[in-house]
Amino acid sequence: MDRDLAKNMLAESQNEEDEIAALRAGADDYLSKPVHPELLMARLKALSRRFKQSPSRGFSDLPFNVRERTLYAGGKTQQLTPKECDLLSYLMEHEGQTLSREQILHEVWAYECAVQTRTVDTHVKQLRKKLGECAFLIKTIWKKGYRFGPTTDNEDETGSW
């Protein structure tokens, strides 16, 4: 399916049959009114991450297809989970920037408050396994978070993978 726009249905009906019909007809998400504005914004952000203008991205030898949720690494195609795909997309969009776990939780998981969780670390670990020899592209920056991209000569080497 090759499309550039996500379809989010916002309706007054709270009838499950209407929701099922809308999703079967092609809606990507369905919300019933009344809806909390922050929930609506979080859902729209999540959908926009999945429906970028360009269906595939790549970093050197790292072809990544957002729509198919596939990654070619280590000589084979890897299928990503929806959250792994969202996380890798977010990291790639912010290449070279150190992102805190809190930022990642807020943007990828739509968590609004400080939560003690290792979910980011667990997903990064899973992504690194799938990245194989390209796992070095996701660096752990001690006491700060994660950074995506190659190591440069003038970069502070406080990160590891």
Secondary structure per residue as TSV (DSSP state, phi and psi in degrees):
chain	resnum	aa	ss	phi	psi
A	1	M	-	360.0	119.4
A	2	D	-	-112.3	99.3
A	3	R	-	-138.3	156.8
A	4	D	S	-108.6	-9.3
A	5	L	-	-122.9	139.0
A	6	A	-	-87.0	148.8
A	7	K	-	-114.7	111.9
A	8	N	E	-110.3	122.8
A	9	M	E	-97.6	123.2
A	10	L	E	-117.4	114.5
A	11	A	E	-135.9	159.3
A	12	E	S	-79.0	-21.7
A	13	S	-	-72.2	134.6
A	14	Q	-	-110.4	19.3
A	15	N	-	-81.1	126.5
A	16	E	H	-62.6	-34.1
A	17	E	H	-63.2	-39.1
A	18	D	H	-65.3	-40.9
A	19	E	H	-63.2	-45.8
A	20	I	H	-61.4	-44.5
A	21	A	H	-61.3	-42.0
A	22	A	H	-64.5	-44.1
A	23	L	H	-66.1	-39.9
A	24	R	H	-66.8	-29.2
A	25	A	T	-80.4	-5.9
A	26	G	T	123.3	-2.1
A	27	A	-	-66.9	142.0
A	28	D	S	-90.4	-21.7
A	29	D	E	-154.6	156.6
A	30	Y	E	-140.7	127.2
A	31	L	E	-128.0	140.3
A	32	S	E	-99.4	141.9
A	33	K	S	-77.0	148.8
A	34	P	S	-76.7	148.8
A	35	V	-	-128.6	141.0
A	36	H	-	-68.8	132.3
A	37	P	H	-55.7	-37.0
A	38	E	H	-68.5	-35.4
A	39	L	H	-65.4	-42.9
A	40	L	H	-60.2	-45.9
A	41	M	H	-64.3	-40.6
A	42	A	H	-63.6	-41.8
A	43	R	H	-65.3	-41.7
A	44	L	H	-64.6	-40.3
A	45	K	H	-63.2	-43.4
A	46	A	H	-61.4	-43.6
A	47	L	H	-65.6	-40.1
A	48	S	H	-65.2	-30.5
A	49	R	H	-65.7	-31.8
A	50	R	H	-83.7	-19.9
A	51	F	S	-121.1	69.9
A	52	K	-	-82.0	161.1
A	53	Q	S	-58.3	-40.0
A	54	S	S	-102.9	122.0
A	55	P	S	-72.6	-19.8
A	56	S	E	-131.9	151.5
A	57	R	E	-132.6	164.7
A	58	G	E	-156.4	148.4
A	59	F	E	-127.0	107.6
A	60	S	T	48.0	-109.3
A	61	D	T	-97.0	34.4
A	62	L	E	-123.8	71.9
A	63	P	E	-67.9	133.5
A	64	F	E	-137.1	120.0
A	65	N	E	-106.4	109.9
A	66	V	T	-65.1	-46.5
A	67	R	T	-65.6	-39.6
A	68	E	T	-84.9	-11.5
A	69	R	T	55.5	46.0
A	70	T	E	-122.6	152.2
A	71	L	E	-136.9	132.3
A	72	Y	E	-102.9	110.0
A	73	A	E	-149.6	148.7
A	74	G	T	64.1	27.3
A	75	G	T	80.6	7.6
A	76	K	E	-148.1	162.4
A	77	T	E	-83.2	129.6
A	78	Q	E	-110.1	131.8
A	79	Q	E	-87.2	129.0
A	80	L	-	-100.2	148.2
A	81	T	-	-72.9	163.7
A	82	P	H	-55.9	-42.5
A	83	K	H	-71.0	-37.0
A	84	E	H	-61.4	-40.5
A	85	C	H	-64.2	-46.4
A	86	D	H	-61.4	-43.1
A	87	L	H	-64.9	-47.1
A	88	L	H	-63.7	-40.3
A	89	S	H	-58.9	-46.6
A	90	Y	H	-63.2	-44.8
A	91	L	H	-62.2	-42.7
A	92	M	H	-67.8	-36.4
A	93	E	H	-64.2	-25.7
A	94	H	T	-114.4	36.3
A	95	E	T	-51.2	132.6
A	96	G	T	86.0	-9.6
A	97	Q	-	-97.9	139.2
A	98	T	E	-82.3	123.0
A	99	L	E	-112.8	127.6
A	100	S	-	-73.4	159.5
A	101	R	H	-59.5	-37.3
A	102	E	H	-64.1	-42.0
A	103	Q	H	-61.6	-44.7
A	104	I	H	-64.6	-44.9
A	105	L	H	-59.9	-40.7
A	106	H	H	-66.1	-46.5
A	107	E	H	-82.9	-38.1
A	108	V	H	-90.7	-39.2
A	109	W	S	-102.1	-6.5
A	110	A	-	60.8	32.0
A	111	Y	-	-76.0	132.8
A	112	E	-	-99.9	-15.1
A	113	C	S	-126.9	165.0
A	114	A	-	-66.7	124.5
A	115	V	-	-129.2	137.6
A	116	Q	-	-86.9	103.0
A	117	T	-	-147.5	150.7
A	118	R	-	-105.5	14.2
A	119	T	H	-61.0	-37.8
A	120	V	H	-63.2	-47.3
A	121	D	H	-60.3	-42.2
A	122	T	H	-63.8	-43.6
A	123	H	H	-68.9	-37.0
A	124	V	H	-63.0	-42.3
A	125	K	H	-60.0	-44.8
A	126	Q	H	-63.6	-41.8
A	127	L	H	-62.6	-43.0
A	128	R	H	-60.4	-39.2
A	129	K	H	-60.4	-43.9
A	130	K	H	-71.9	-28.2
A	131	L	H	-73.5	-21.3
A	132	G	G	58.7	-122.9
A	133	E	G	-67.9	-11.1
A	134	C	G	-96.4	9.1
A	135	A	G	-58.0	-25.9
A	136	F	G	-61.9	-16.4
A	137	L	G	-68.6	-22.7
A	138	I	E	-104.1	107.9
A	139	K	E	-102.2	139.1
A	140	T	E	-86.8	124.0
A	141	I	E	-102.1	110.4
A	142	W	T	-52.3	128.9
A	143	K	T	62.7	11.6
A	144	K	T	-125.9	-45.1
A	145	G	E	148.5	-132.4
A	146	Y	E	-133.2	154.0
A	147	R	E	-138.3	136.1
A	148	F	E	-103.1	135.6
A	149	G	S	134.5	169.7
A	150	P	-	-73.9	157.1
A	151	T	-	-78.5	132.6
A	152	T	-	-101.5	161.0
A	153	D	T	-61.0	-33.6
A	154	N	T	-97.1	11.2
A	155	E	S	-83.5	141.3
A	156	D	-	-65.8	122.0
A	157	E	T	-86.7	49.0
A	158	T	T	-88.1	-7.9
A	159	G	E	-89.4	162.3
A	160	S	E	-144.7	173.7
A	161	W	-	-135.0	360.0
